[in-house]
Amino acid sequence: MSEKPLPVTVLDEHTAAHVAELFRAFSDTSRVRILFALTTQELNVNVLAEMVGISESAVSHHLRGLRQMKLVVARREGKEVFYHIEDNHIISLFGEGVKHVRYG
């Protein structure tokens, strides 16, 4: 008895472009470290800069791109702006990537 061939599924160009953009966000070590910090807590630029070891200006630049990609969300409290990851899919995807690298 032969197995049935799997149905061919094609990813449309629009979806493929968005998936590629999502993974591009993970292509910079500073962005990866920022995202990792934000997977467990809400933080402001000052704390992120200290944690990641880059300037506040660089953190702000990365956060602007991450916001545009809808990976992080900003919340203003007075003069402070706090950032967090709102989408649990992103947290899961990011966590799976870290687990894959750490544990194979």
Backbone as a ProteinNet text record, in pm:
[ID]
protein_1_A
[PRIMARY]
MSEKPLPVTVLDEHTAAHVAELFRAFSDTSRVRILFALTTQELNVNVLAEMVGISESAVSHHLRGLRQMKLVVARREGKEVFYHIEDNHIISLFGEGVKHVRYG
[TERTIARY]
85.1	0	90.6	70	152.2	84.3	168.6	115.8	66.3	-35.1	-84.8	15.6	40.6	131.9	70.1	155.7	107.9	59	-46.7	-94	11.2	25.8	121.8	57.2	124.3	74.6	172.3	119.6	203.4	173.8	279.1	266.2	260.9	158.1	146.9	258	287.5	398.8	382.3	261.5	235.3	269.5	221	248.1	396.5	458.3	601.5	684.1	645.2	717	706.6	588.5	569.8	645.7	649.2	725.2	874.6	922.8	1063.5	1095.6	1004.4	1023.7	1029.4	942.9	943.9	1079.5	1129.7	1257.6	1375	1359.8	1463.9	1480.8	1372.1	1378.9	1473	1486	1572.5	1715	1746.7	1876.9	1983.2	1950.9	2047.4	2061.7	2185.2	2206.2	2150.7	2157.7	2101.7	1949.7	1884.3	1738.7	1701.2	1777.4	1749.8	1761.2	1863	1881.2	1770.4	1727.6	1615.5	1488.8	1459.7	1340	1344.3	1460.4	1472.5	1438	1488.9	1459.7	1310.1	1245.9	1104	1010.5	1064.1	976.9	920.7	983.4	937.5	890.6	921.8	884.9	877.6	808.6	796.2	912.8	980.7	1099.2	1101.5	1175.8	1193.9	1329.8	1353.9	1475.5	1600.1	1597.5	1715.1	1757.9	1661.6	1691.7	1737.4	1669.4	1709.4	1851.9	1886.6	2022	2125.1	2095.2	2186.3	2198.2	2086.5	2085.6	2159.4	2135	2189.2	2331.3	2364.5	2499.8	2519.7	2412.9	2424.2	2361.9	2381.1	2331.8	2179.4	2125.4	1980.5	1931.3	2012.4	1977.3	1964.7	2057.8	2053.9	1932.3	1903.6	1786.3	1659.9	1649.7	1532.8	1516.9	1627.5	1625.7	1570.8	1620.1	1572.9	1425.7	1387.2	1247.7	1153.2	1196.8	1114	1083.6	1186.9	1166.5	1080	1102.2	1022.4	876.5	853.2	715	650.3	724.2	670.7	634.3	711.4	682.5	576.5	526.8	423.7	470.3	599.5	654	656.3	667.5	662.1	557.5	507.8	405.7	459.3	431.8	475.5	357.8	389.2	290.2	352.8	287.2	339	283.8	374.1	337.3	408.2	335.8	398.9	497.2	621.8	725.1	797	772.4	838.4	758.3	829.9	766.1	818.7	727.5	762	723.2	805	784.8	761.2	676.4	651.8	610.2	615.2	567.7	426.6	331.4	191.5	144.5	205.3	161.3	233.3	157.8	217	278.3	231.4	292.1	437.8	465.9	603	689.6	636.8	711.9	742.1	643.4	662.8	763.9	748.8	840.2	982.9	998.5	1130.1	1187.9	1104.6	1150.1	1192	1117.7	1153.7	1288.3	1311.7	1440.9	1555.9	1537.8	1642.4	1664.6	1555.3	1569.3	1641.7	1608.3	1672.4	1823.3	1864.4	2006.6	2076.9	2012.5	2075	2080.7	1974.9	1964.3	1960	1962.5	1965.1	1841.3
-116.4	0	123.9	212.2	333.2	447.1	533.4	648.1	754.5	827.3	938.3	1052.1	1118.2	1233.1	1346.1	1418.6	1533.5	1641.4	1712.2	1820.6	1932.2	1988.4	2096.4	2224.4	2289.5	2414.6	2524.3	2631.9	2743	2862.7	2924.3	3044.2	3164.2	3247.4	3361.6	3463.3	3543.9	3640.2	3739	3787	3884.8	3826.4	3705.1	3639	3608.3	3561.3	3530	3654.5	3767.9	3892.8	3931.9	3913.2	3947.2	3851.1	3724.2	3627.6	3660.5	3694.3	3731.8	3856.2	3952.5	4073.9	4040.7	3950.3	3908.4	3848.4	3758.9	3695.8	3791.4	3893	3996.2	4068.2	4081.2	4145.3	4068.7	3938.4	3854.5	3846.6	3924.9	3913.4	4006	4081.3	4174.1	4138.2	4123	4078.3	4177.2	4305.4	4402.5	4388.5	4374.1	4355.5	4226.5	4121.9	3994.6	4010.2	4080.3	4099.9	4188.4	4289.1	4374.3	4290.4	4212.9	4129.3	4027.5	3969	3871.9	3936.4	4056.8	4128.5	4156	4184.3	4219.8	4098.5	3977.9	3859.8	3834.9	3890.4	3862.3	3985.7	4104.9	4224.7	4347.6	4445.6	4574.7	4662	4726.3	4805.2	4936.2	5033.8	5159.3	5159.6	5261.9	5270.7	5270.5	5344.5	5353.7	5216.2	5140	5007.2	4913.6	4918.6	4833.9	4864.8	4992.7	5032	4976	4982.4	4930.2	4778	4711.1	4564.7	4514	4580	4533.7	4585	4695.4	4749	4833	4898.6	4991.8	5124.1	5226.9	5359.6	5365.2	5461.1	5481.8	5516.3	5591.2	5627.7	5503.5	5410.8	5286.5	5202.4	5195.3	5120.5	5182.6	5314	5382.8	5353.3	5352.8	5322.9	5181.7	5084.5	4946.4	4934.7	5000	4993.9	5055.4	5160.2	5221.9	5119.3	5048	4944.7	4830.7	4789.2	4680.5	4720.7	4848.1	4897.7	4897.9	4942.5	4946.1	4805.8	4706.6	4567.7	4506.2	4585.8	4542.7	4427.4	4428.2	4327.3	4376.3	4507.8	4564.9	4675.6	4701.6	4803.5	4899.7	5029	5131.5	5175.1	5205.2	5256	5374	5488.1	5608.1	5619	5651.4	5677.6	5806.8	5917.9	6048.1	6076.1	6102.3	6127.1	5999.7	5892.2	5765.1	5685.5	5614.3	5523.1	5383.3	5291.8	5152.7	5067	4966.8	4879.3	4737.2	4666.9	4526.8	4455	4323.8	4241	4197.8	4235.7	4207.1	4073.6	4032	3913	3788.6	3700.5	3577.9	3489.3	3501.1	3424.5	3465.6	3594.2	3643.2	3592.1	3596	3545.9	3397.4	3320.9	3177.4	3151.6	3221.3	3204.5	3237.7	3347.4	3389.2	3286.2	3241.4	3141.1	3011.1	2968.7	2847.5	2863.9	2982.1	3008.2	2999.6	3058	3053.2	2908.4	2833.6	2692.1	2611.2	2637.1	2563.7	2587	2710.8	2743.7	2686.8	2700.4	2655	2503	2434.4	2292.2	2201.1	2263.1	2184.7	2128
0	0	0	-94.6	-100.5	-23.5	31.2	106	10.4	54.8	-25	-17.8	-129.1	-123.6	-42.2	27.4	104.4	9.4	46.2	-40.6	-45.7	-160.6	-177.9	-127.8	-36.3	17.6	-22.3	-72.3	-115.9	-28.2	18.4	98.9	5	20	-70.1	-41.1	-138.8	-132.3	-17.4	4.4	110.4	248.2	274.1	401.5	415.2	308.5	310.7	344.2	289.5	315.9	462.9	521	662.7	755.4	718.9	798.6	790.5	671.5	655.8	738.4	740.5	820.4	969	1012.7	1152.3	1189.3	1107.3	1138.9	1123.1	1040.5	1030.4	1163.9	1238.1	1369.5	1461.7	1439.9	1522.6	1467.9	1366.3	1299.5	1356.6	1459.6	1520.4	1668.3	1715.3	1853.1	1955.6	1928.9	2023.9	2031.9	1916.7	1917.8	1989	1967.8	2033.3	2184.7	2230.4	2374.3	2431.5	2356.5	2399.6	2409.1	2307.1	2307.5	2421	2444.4	2552.6	2686.2	2709.4	2834.2	2847.2	2735.4	2737.9	2741	2729.5	2732.8	2872.3	2974.6	3111.1	3186.9	3135.1	3210.3	3122	3170.2	3103.7	3151.1	3056.2	3089.7	3012.8	3065.1	2993	2923.2	2843.2	2762.4	2850.4	2962.1	3048.4	3098.5	3148.7	3202.9	3091.2	2977.6	2864.6	2820	2812.7	2771.5	2867.7	2995.9	3096.6	3085.8	3069.7	3061.5	2937.1	2824.5	2696.9	2673.1	2738.5	2724.4	2599.7	2555.2	2442.3	2484.3	2404.3	2439.9	2437.2	2512.2	2512.6	2372.6	2299.1	2161.9	2074	2088.8	2009.6	2048.6	2179.5	2225.2	2166.1	2171.9	2116.1	1967.7	1896.1	1752.7	1728.4	1804	1788.5	1826.3	1934.8	1978.6	1876.1	1810.1	1706	1596.6	1553.2	1451.6	1501.1	1625.5	1682.1	1698.9	1729.8	1738.6	1600.6	1500.2	1364.2	1315.8	1360.3	1323	1413.9	1508.4	1602.8	1691.3	1724.9	1815	1958.9	1977.2	2111.9	2114.5	2234.8	2257.4	2362	2341.7	2436.1	2522.5	2649	2742.1	2815.6	2809.7	2874	3015.4	3107.4	3246.2	3286.2	3279.1	3301.3	3188.9	3226.7	3125.3	3082	3153.7	3123.1	3020.9	2934.3	2839.3	2868.8	2887.6	2916.2	2797.4	2770.1	2654.8	2701.9	2629	2657.6	2530.1	2535.9	2426.2	2464.7	2382.8	2413.3	2355.1	2246.4	2173.6	2226.6	2288.4	2342.8	2235.6	2110.6	2001.1	1982.1	1994.2	1977.4	2091.4	2213.8	2329.4	2310.7	2266.8	2244.8	2134.2	2023.2	1910.2	1952.1	2022.4	2067.5	2164.6	2258.6	2355.7	2289.3	2187.4	2114.6	2043.7	1988.8	1924.1	2022.6	2140.2	2243.7	2287.6	2310.4	2350.7	2244.1	2118.6	2008.8	2009	2028.8	2027.7	2151.6	2266.9	2391.9	2404.3	2363.6	2391.7	2269.8	2152.2	2030.5	1983.3
[MASK]
++++++++++++++++++++++++++++++++++++++++++++++++++++++++++++++++++++++++++++++++++++++++++++++++++++++++

